[in-house]
Structures are given as C-alpha cells and as structure tokens.
Amino acid sequence: MDRLDAMAAFVAVADLQGFAPAARKLGLSPSAVTRLVAALEERVGARLLQRTTRSVALTDIGARYLERTKRILSDIEEAEASVSAERSKPSGRLVVSAPVGFGRLHVAPLLSDYLKRFPDITGELRLSDLMINLVEDGVDCAVRIGKLADSSLVAKQLGAMRRIVVASPDYLNARGSPTTPADVAAHDILHFGTSASAVTWRFVVDGRDVRVSCTPRLATNSADAAILHAERGGGLTRVLAYQAADAIRGGRLQIVLADYEEPPLPIAIVYPTSRLLSAKVRAFVDLAAETCDWRFGA
C-alpha cells in the first residue's frame, strides 16, 4: 500500500461521501478505492468509515484522523509547489565552496555578479583548501582545480590551470637557469605543499613522467609565502599559474622549464547530481560558463 495514495482515497471518500464518486475523482475503480481505505484502516488499527448499503459516514476516530490527514496532504502539496517554484526561478540560499586564493580572486567576483542578477538569492562563499564533502557540509556547488576523484559529482569544466616553476631574475642570473628537470636538484627549492622533508616534483619529458626528488630550503603551506621568498631571490618554487601571475607580469618572477610541465589541471564547477538540479545552482553554473574563461597560462 502506498500510504499517501490511501490517505488521499480516504479523504476523497469522506468528502464526497461515497466510494463511487471518490473513484471518479481519483481516476480509479471503486474496488481499488475500497482496497486502499481498507488497507489504511488495517494499518492504523481502527475503523475510519461506517459503511451501509446507502451511505458512508466517518467514525469519531475517522473524523479526527481526517483533519490531520488533510493537513498532512496539504503540507506535502505545499512542499512540492515550493520545490517546483525553486527549480523554475532562482531563489533561496546558494552555498559555494572554492580554494582560498582562487576563490578570493576569481570566484568571489562571479558570485557578486550572480547575486546582482538574481535578487531573490542570498549567497555564502566558503573558502578552504581542504577537500570537503558537498552533501555532508551543505554545499550546493564547488569550484575545484585538479582531477576529480569523486565519481558521484557532476562537473562542468570552465578552464585549465598550468602548474609552473618560477624564480626571480636575480636568482637565475646568479645561479643559472635550469634547462632540464634534472637541473632542479642543484637549486634551492621553495616547496609549496604539505611536506616539509624530501619532496618530488613531476615533469614530462618526451611524453614520459619524470620525477625529481629534492630537499626544500623552505617548505610552506602558503603559496604567497613561497612566491614572496622566490621574488626575493630565494630559489625555485612551483605553484599554480594564477598564484604567480602578478609577479610574472611585474617582472619579479620568470617561468622556467615550461617545455617540461605536466598537463594543465582542469578547473571545474562540481555539484552532487544533475537530476532535479535546482534553479539556483543551474543559474550559477550557466553564468560561470557564460562569463568565465579560466585558462591560466601566465
């Protein structure tokens, strides 16, 4: 028995005072309506309707149950109408997650444009470099840089990001510019990442992965700190292209080993599923696809 169908049948019989008219309203046979009401009475353990050959009347319990049932069915209709309205017109609260630096520079302006376009939306931008679970953390969509390991997410790719090795002109003049990945081992390394001991940088040589091990002179989980030290002649650092873009444009850093970079990382907006996608998320994804050209190759 579908409990909601049975409740709807019971309400129809009570309102129309008969199984036949209720069946006509619901598009069912009278016997089907009779079975639904009987199953409902069996489930609740009480007789809800008094039946005679000529009439149908509510019992005392049935009258009280009818009032609550109508309220339940009304709430369900209201909830479905609310969801339908949200799917057709962007409204409500949109929670977006993004990496700290990229989110501040590129996702925050996108969200600002989105809120101007859709006044019925309130927004929340959560900046974190940690990989979060969208569903568990109540996030509608996230901007991510890199290959996606979670196959349950739907991804809309919006660009690509180079991972580059940079150093200051003064450092390169003093120590020489590396021309092959193997040269990295002879240089001072400023490592941006989670490891503070020996690290491995990946390159591509003639289509093959080549990994170079090195011990950093500076290890930090802050790209800004690594870039600042590199600008001051501290050595080579490897960061995402957008993180060093200003320093490169200003001539404070230069790219080295560009011919040996690993393939660019995808930049994508991800969300849990495309089925019954809400209007607010769809509108945000569409705006990003329309306005963002996130191809970073400084």
C-alpha positions as CSV (number, residue, x, y, z in Angstrom):
1,M,0.0,0.0,0.0
2,D,1.2,3.5,-0.8
3,R,0.3,5.3,2.3
4,L,-0.2,8.7,0.6
5,D,-2.5,7.2,-2.0
6,A,-4.5,5.5,0.7
7,M,-4.8,8.7,2.6
8,A,-5.9,10.6,-0.5
9,A,-8.5,7.9,-1.2
10,F,-9.8,8.2,2.4
11,V,-10.1,12.0,2.2
12,A,-11.9,11.7,-1.2
13,V,-14.4,9.2,0.2
14,A,-15.1,11.2,3.3
15,D,-15.5,14.5,1.4
16,L,-17.7,13.0,-1.4
17,Q,-19.5,10.6,1.0
18,G,-19.1,7.6,-1.2
19,F,-16.7,5.2,-2.9
20,A,-18.0,5.6,-6.4
21,P,-17.7,9.5,-6.6
22,A,-14.3,9.2,-4.9
23,A,-13.2,6.7,-7.5
24,R,-14.3,9.0,-10.3
25,K,-12.4,11.9,-8.9
26,L,-9.2,9.9,-8.4
27,G,-9.5,8.1,-11.8
28,L,-9.6,4.7,-10.1
29,S,-12.1,1.8,-9.9
30,P,-14.4,1.7,-6.8
31,S,-12.9,-1.6,-5.8
32,A,-9.4,-0.1,-5.9
33,V,-10.5,2.8,-3.6
34,T,-12.2,0.3,-1.3
35,R,-8.9,-1.7,-1.0
36,L,-6.9,1.4,-0.3
37,V,-9.2,2.6,2.5
38,A,-9.4,-1.0,4.0
39,A,-5.6,-1.2,3.9
40,L,-5.3,2.2,5.7
41,E,-7.7,1.1,8.4
42,E,-5.8,-2.1,8.9
43,R,-2.6,-0.1,9.2
44,V,-3.9,2.4,11.8
45,G,-5.8,-0.4,13.6
46,A,-9.2,1.4,13.7
47,R,-12.3,1.7,11.6
48,L,-12.4,5.2,10.0
49,L,-15.6,4.9,8.0
50,Q,-19.0,3.4,8.8
51,R,-20.4,1.8,5.6
52,T,-24.0,0.9,4.8
53,T,-25.6,0.0,1.6
54,R,-26.7,3.5,1.1
55,S,-24.2,5.8,2.8
56,V,-20.7,6.3,4.1
57,A,-20.0,8.2,7.4
58,L,-17.0,9.0,9.4
59,T,-16.5,7.3,12.8
60,D,-15.3,9.5,15.7
61,I,-11.7,8.4,15.2
62,G,-12.1,8.8,11.4
63,A,-13.2,12.4,11.9
64,R,-10.1,13.2,13.9
65,Y,-7.9,11.3,11.5
66,L,-9.5,13.1,8.5
67,E,-8.5,16.5,9.9
68,R,-4.8,15.5,10.4
69,T,-4.7,13.7,7.1
70,K,-5.9,16.8,5.2
71,R,-3.2,18.8,7.0
72,I,-0.5,16.3,6.0
73,L,-1.6,16.2,2.4
74,S,-1.8,20.0,2.3
75,D,1.8,20.3,3.6
76,I,3.0,17.8,1.0
77,E,1.4,19.8,-1.8
78,E,2.9,23.0,-0.4
79,A,6.4,21.5,-0.2
80,E,6.2,20.1,-3.8
81,A,4.9,23.5,-5.0
82,S,7.8,25.2,-3.2
83,V,10.4,22.9,-4.8
84,S,8.8,23.3,-8.2
85,A,9.0,27.1,-7.8
86,E,12.6,27.0,-6.7
87,R,13.5,24.8,-9.7
88,S,11.8,27.3,-12.2
89,K,13.1,30.5,-10.6
90,P,16.4,31.0,-8.8
91,S,15.6,31.7,-5.1
92,G,16.8,30.8,-1.6
93,R,20.4,30.4,-0.3
94,L,23.3,29.3,-2.5
95,V,26.4,27.9,-0.8
96,V,29.6,27.9,-2.9
97,S,33.0,26.4,-1.9
98,A,36.3,27.3,-3.5
99,P,40.0,27.2,-2.8
100,V,41.2,30.2,-0.7
101,G,43.3,32.1,-3.2
102,F,41.4,31.3,-6.4
103,G,38.1,31.8,-4.6
104,R,39.1,35.3,-3.4
105,L,40.4,36.4,-6.8
106,H,38.0,34.7,-9.3
107,V,35.0,33.0,-7.6
108,A,34.1,36.0,-5.4
109,P,33.6,38.3,-8.4
110,L,31.5,35.6,-10.1
111,L,29.3,35.2,-7.0
112,S,28.9,39.0,-6.8
113,D,27.7,39.2,-10.4
114,Y,25.3,36.3,-9.7
115,L,23.7,38.0,-6.7
116,K,23.2,41.2,-8.7
117,R,21.5,39.2,-11.5
118,F,19.2,37.2,-9.1
119,P,17.9,39.4,-6.3
120,D,15.9,36.6,-4.6
121,I,19.2,34.7,-3.8
122,T,21.3,35.0,-0.7
123,G,24.9,33.7,-1.1
124,E,27.6,32.2,1.1
125,L,31.2,31.7,-0.2
126,R,33.2,29.2,1.8
127,L,37.0,29.4,1.1
128,S,39.0,26.4,2.0
129,D,41.9,24.5,0.5
130,L,40.5,21.3,2.1
131,M,38.6,18.8,0.1
132,I,35.1,18.8,1.5
133,N,32.1,16.5,1.1
134,L,29.4,18.7,-0.6
135,V,26.4,16.8,0.7
136,E,27.6,16.4,4.3
137,D,28.7,20.1,4.5
138,G,25.6,21.5,3.0
139,V,27.4,23.0,-0.1
140,D,25.4,23.4,-3.3
141,C,28.4,23.6,-5.7
142,A,32.2,24.0,-5.5
143,V,35.0,25.2,-7.8
144,R,37.8,22.7,-7.9
145,I,41.2,22.7,-9.5
146,G,42.6,19.3,-10.5
147,K,41.4,15.8,-11.4
148,L,38.2,14.8,-9.7
149,A,38.3,11.6,-7.7
150,D,34.6,11.6,-6.6
151,S,32.6,10.0,-9.5
152,S,29.3,10.9,-7.8
153,L,29.9,14.6,-8.7
154,V,28.8,16.2,-11.9
155,A,31.5,18.5,-13.3
156,K,31.3,21.5,-15.7
157,Q,34.8,22.3,-16.9
158,L,35.4,26.0,-17.2
159,G,39.2,26.1,-17.9
160,A,42.6,24.7,-17.2
161,M,45.5,25.7,-14.9
162,R,49.2,25.3,-15.5
163,R,51.5,24.3,-12.7
164,I,54.7,26.3,-13.3
165,V,58.2,26.6,-11.9
166,V,59.3,30.2,-11.3
167,A,62.3,32.1,-9.9
168,S,63.4,35.7,-9.7
169,P,65.7,37.2,-12.5
170,D,68.3,37.9,-9.9
171,Y,68.4,34.3,-8.7
172,L,68.6,33.0,-12.2
173,N,71.4,35.4,-13.1
174,A,73.3,34.3,-10.1
175,R,72.7,30.5,-10.2
176,G,71.8,29.9,-13.8
177,S,68.5,28.9,-15.3
178,P,67.7,25.2,-15.2
179,T,67.3,23.8,-18.7
180,T,66.1,20.2,-17.9
181,P,64.2,18.7,-14.9
182,A,67.4,17.1,-13.7
183,D,68.9,20.5,-13.1
184,V,66.4,21.2,-10.3
185,A,68.3,19.1,-7.8
186,A,71.2,21.7,-7.9
187,H,69.0,24.6,-7.0
188,D,67.4,26.0,-3.8
189,I,63.9,24.7,-3.7
190,L,60.9,26.6,-2.1
191,H,58.2,24.0,-1.8
192,F,54.6,24.9,-1.6
193,G,52.7,21.9,-0.2
194,T,52.1,19.8,2.9
195,S,55.6,18.0,3.2
196,A,58.4,19.7,5.0
197,S,61.0,17.0,4.2
198,A,62.1,15.5,0.9
199,V,59.6,16.3,-1.9
200,T,59.1,15.2,-5.5
201,W,58.4,17.4,-8.4
202,R,56.8,15.9,-11.5
203,F,57.7,16.8,-15.1
204,V,57.0,15.3,-18.5
205,V,60.0,14.5,-20.8
206,D,59.2,13.1,-24.3
207,G,55.8,12.1,-23.1
208,R,57.1,10.2,-20.1
209,D,56.7,11.1,-16.4
210,V,59.9,12.2,-14.8
211,R,60.1,12.7,-11.0
212,V,62.8,14.8,-9.4
213,S,63.4,14.4,-5.7
214,C,64.7,17.4,-3.8
215,T,65.0,18.7,-0.2
216,P,63.5,22.1,0.1
217,R,65.2,25.1,1.7
218,L,61.8,26.4,2.5
219,A,58.6,24.4,2.9
220,T,55.3,26.1,3.4
221,N,51.6,25.5,3.0
222,S,51.2,29.1,1.8
223,A,51.7,29.9,-1.9
224,D,52.0,33.6,-1.1
225,A,54.9,32.8,1.3
226,A,56.7,30.7,-1.3
227,I,56.2,33.3,-4.0
228,L,57.4,36.1,-1.8
229,H,60.6,34.2,-1.0
230,A,61.1,33.4,-4.6
231,E,60.7,37.1,-5.5
232,R,63.5,37.9,-3.0
233,G,65.9,35.5,-4.7
234,G,65.3,32.5,-2.5
235,G,65.2,29.9,-5.2
236,L,62.8,27.9,-7.4
237,T,59.2,27.4,-6.5
238,R,56.4,25.5,-8.2
239,V,52.9,27.0,-7.9
240,L,49.7,27.3,-9.9
241,A,49.9,29.8,-12.7
242,Y,47.3,32.2,-11.2
243,Q,49.2,32.4,-7.9
244,A,52.3,33.9,-9.6
245,A,50.5,35.8,-12.4
246,D,51.0,39.3,-10.8
247,A,54.7,38.7,-10.0
248,I,55.3,37.4,-13.6
249,R,53.5,40.4,-15.2
250,G,55.6,42.7,-12.9
251,G,58.8,41.1,-13.9
252,R,59.6,39.9,-10.4
253,L,59.4,36.2,-11.4
254,Q,60.2,34.2,-14.6
255,I,58.9,30.9,-15.7
256,V,61.5,28.1,-16.2
257,L,61.2,24.6,-17.6
258,A,58.0,25.4,-19.4
259,D,58.6,22.7,-22.0
260,Y,58.5,20.0,-19.3
261,E,55.4,21.0,-17.4
262,E,52.8,18.3,-16.6
263,P,49.5,18.7,-18.4
264,P,47.3,21.6,-17.2
265,L,44.9,20.8,-14.4
266,P,41.1,21.1,-15.1
267,I,39.1,23.9,-13.4
268,A,35.5,22.9,-12.9
269,I,32.3,23.6,-11.0
270,V,31.0,20.4,-9.4
271,Y,27.7,19.6,-7.8
272,P,26.2,16.4,-6.4
273,T,23.9,15.4,-9.2
274,S,22.2,16.8,-12.4
275,R,18.9,15.1,-11.6
276,L,16.3,17.6,-10.3
277,L,19.0,20.3,-10.3
278,S,17.7,23.4,-8.5
279,A,17.3,26.6,-10.5
280,K,19.7,28.5,-8.2
281,V,22.6,26.0,-8.9
282,R,21.8,25.7,-12.6
283,A,21.8,29.5,-12.9
284,F,25.2,29.8,-11.2
285,V,26.7,27.1,-13.4
286,D,25.2,28.7,-16.5
287,L,26.6,32.2,-15.5
288,A,30.0,30.8,-14.9
289,A,30.0,29.0,-18.3
290,E,28.8,32.2,-19.9
291,T,31.3,34.7,-18.3
292,C,34.3,32.8,-17.1
293,D,37.3,31.9,-19.3
294,W,39.5,30.3,-16.7
295,R,42.5,29.3,-18.8
296,F,45.6,30.2,-16.8
297,G,48.9,30.1,-18.6
298,A,50.7,33.1,-17.2
